[in-house]
Amino acid sequence: MSKSTFFLRSQLIAPNDQSFPSAEIDLGAYVNLGSTKPQILRVHSVQVQFSDSQGLVPSIDAAASPADAKSAFCSTAITTKERSATNVIPMLGDDETMFTAAIVGSNLNDDKDQGIFSDAMDIAPQHLTNGYLVGVDTLHLYACADDGWAENVYVSYCLECSVEPATRENAINLALSQS
């Protein structure tokens, strides 16, 4: 495995309207299976940030009273294949899913506020023994933020990657782990 890593960064804006925006990360400069020296990408880790447009914690709408707390969620995923369903976040059980994460917040105050947050990564390359092999030209980013947010949620990604030669062994691993 290569010890020289680099970072790929991207951002997706999730409007606070429960829509399902998507974006792509072009890997054409890193993945090349049709040449005399084929190479693939290994994603070692993915870090995700949920923020507002200024990089701060996003605000949640005001609660009518402390007993009527407002809650908000935002989910995100990265896949190796474009989804045909445009109103669904990819799930851990989908072969093409490389990364999923979510943030949930509650606001007990009677004005918009950052509230109390909890976040989780369901799967990420750093949870796997040797990261995640990618043999496709494009990664697909997905997100969905509900209408409990007082603003859009900016989902920023940082992927630590390396490039390595395509071998028979990692081609078999790709075929077995991804559809």
Secondary structure, 3 states (H helix, E strand, C coil): CCCCCEEEEEEEEECCCCCCCEEEEECCCCCECCCCCCEEEEEEEEEEEEECCCCCCCCECCCCCHHHCEEEEEEEEEECCCCCCCCCCCCCCCCCEEEEEEEEEEECCCCCECCEEEEEEEECHHHCCCCEEECCCEEEEEEEECCCECCCEEEEEEEEEEEEECCHHHHHHHHHHCC
